[in-house]
Amino acid sequence: MAVSQPTRIMMGVNESTIKGYPYPSISSKGAFEWTINKIVSSNTSAFKLLFVHVQVPDEDGFVDMDSIFASPDDFKTMRHRERVRGLHLLEHFVSRCHEIGVACEAWIRHGDPKEVICHEVVRVQPDFLVVGSRGLGPFQRVFVGTVSEFCVKHAECPVITIKRRADETPQDPIDD
């Protein structure tokens, strides 16, 4: 009798713009909790969660523009600090998975989140992708764009988008 492989669920996760690091965004946390409660439930051995966090470099490659860069070590410190922020974020999700007993993997990539997540779907070939959605209206989407909308159209696997709850929506819906 063949042993069945766990269902592999990829999740794109990001940091909160409201609370600051190392907290997950409202949308990422909501999508994770929904996945645990509605899909994984108590059948933890049947699933493996795959977390990808995409760090977005500034157009010029510098994240801390208020900083003064006087040596090559300053740039190394800046890159190290960004990596640590990503690791803290992923640690939140990995720790939660271990608490409930579901297998997981997590990694960091750099670039445009919508492009990178779709590339990772091709590379990793999960059974499906879960992404959080801020629930932006059509006007806001024109200016902000949405990773979840892009993934629904372009990811090479089924995609589930999870909107944040109305009671979690900040005054400015761009915030997450």
C-alpha positions in Angstrom: 0.0 0.0 0.0 1.4 3.4 -1.1 1.8 6.1 1.6 0.0 9.2 0.5 2.0 12.5 0.4 0.7 15.4 2.4 -1.3 18.1 0.6 1.2 21.0 0.1 -0.2 24.4 0.7 2.0 27.4 -0.3 1.3 30.7 1.5 2.7 34.1 0.6 3.2 36.0 3.8 4.3 39.6 4.5 5.0 42.0 7.4 2.5 44.4 8.9 2.7 48.0 7.8 0.8 49.0 10.9 2.4 47.2 13.8 5.9 46.9 12.3 8.2 44.0 12.5 8.2 41.2 13.3 4.4 41.0 13.2 2.6 39.4 10.2 0.2 41.6 8.2 -3.5 41.3 9.0 -4.1 39.6 5.7 -1.2 37.1 6.2 -2.3 36.2 9.7 -5.9 35.9 8.7 -5.1 33.7 5.7 -3.0 31.5 7.9 -5.6 31.2 10.7 -8.3 30.5 8.1 -6.2 27.7 6.5 -5.5 26.1 9.9 -9.1 26.3 11.0 -10.9 25.4 7.8 -8.6 23.2 5.8 -6.0 21.6 8.1 -8.3 21.4 11.1 -7.3 18.4 13.3 -5.8 16.5 10.4 -2.3 17.9 10.7 -0.4 15.0 9.3 -2.3 15.3 5.9 -0.8 18.8 5.2 2.5 20.6 4.8 2.5 24.4 4.8 5.1 26.2 2.6 5.7 29.8 3.5 7.3 32.2 1.2 8.1 35.8 2.2 9.2 38.2 -0.5 11.3 41.2 0.5 10.8 44.1 -1.8 14.0 46.2 -2.5 13.5 49.9 -3.0 13.9 51.0 -6.6 17.4 52.2 -5.9 18.2 49.2 -3.7 18.3 51.2 -0.5 15.8 50.5 2.2 16.9 53.0 4.9 17.3 56.3 3.0 17.5 58.3 6.2 20.7 56.4 7.1 24.2 57.6 6.2 26.3 55.0 4.4 30.0 55.7 5.0 31.5 52.3 4.4 30.9 48.9 2.7 30.1 47.5 6.2 27.1 49.9 6.4 25.5 48.1 3.4 26.2 44.7 4.8 24.5 45.8 8.1 21.5 47.0 6.1 21.1 43.8 4.2 21.6 41.8 7.4 18.9 43.8 9.2 16.4 43.2 6.3 17.1 39.5 6.4 16.6 39.4 10.2 13.2 41.1 9.7 12.2 38.4 7.3 13.4 35.6 9.5 11.4 37.0 12.5 8.3 37.1 10.3 8.7 33.5 9.2 9.5 32.4 12.7 6.0 33.4 13.7 4.4 31.1 11.2 6.9 28.2 11.7 6.4 28.4 15.5 2.6 28.3 15.1 2.9 25.2 12.9 5.1 23.4 15.4 2.6 24.3 18.2 -0.2 22.6 16.4 1.9 19.8 14.8 1.7 20.6 11.1 4.8 20.2 8.9 6.1 23.3 7.3 9.0 24.9 5.4 9.7 28.6 5.0 12.0 30.7 2.9 12.8 34.3 1.8 13.0 35.6 -1.7 13.6 39.1 -3.1 11.8 41.0 -5.8 8.2 41.9 -6.9 6.0 39.7 -4.6 3.4 38.8 -7.3 6.1 37.7 -9.8 8.2 35.9 -7.2 5.2 34.0 -5.7 4.1 32.8 -9.1 7.7 31.8 -9.9 7.9 29.9 -6.6 4.6 28.1 -7.5 6.3 26.9 -10.7 9.5 25.9 -8.8 7.8 24.2 -5.8 4.6 22.9 -7.4 2.3 23.1 -4.4 -1.2 21.6 -4.5 -2.6 25.1 -4.1 -1.7 28.6 -3.0 -3.4 30.6 -0.2 -2.9 34.4 -0.2 -4.4 37.1 2.0 -6.3 39.9 0.4 -6.8 43.4 1.8 -10.1 43.7 0.0 -9.2 46.9 -1.8 -11.9 48.6 -4.0 -11.4 49.1 -7.7 -10.1 52.7 -7.3 -7.4 51.6 -4.8 -6.4 48.6 -6.9 -5.6 50.9 -9.8 -3.0 52.7 -7.8 -1.8 49.9 -5.4 -2.4 46.8 -7.5 -2.9 43.5 -5.6 -0.7 40.5 -5.3 -3.7 38.2 -4.7 -5.4 39.3 -7.9 -2.3 38.8 -9.9 -1.8 35.3 -8.4 -5.4 34.3 -9.1 -4.8 35.1 -12.8 -1.2 33.9 -13.2 -0.3 31.2 -10.7 0.0 27.7 -12.2 -2.1 26.1 -9.4 -5.4 26.7 -7.7 -5.4 29.9 -5.6 -7.6 30.7 -2.6 -7.7 34.3 -1.5 -8.8 35.1 2.0 -10.1 38.6 2.7 -9.5 40.1 6.1 -12.5 40.4 8.4 -14.4 43.7 8.4 -13.5 44.3 12.1 -9.8 44.0 11.2 -9.8 46.6 8.5 -7.9 49.7 9.5 -9.2 53.2 8.7 -6.9 53.4 5.7 -7.5 50.1 3.8 -4.1 50.3 2.3 -2.6 49.6 5.7 -2.2 46.0 6.6 
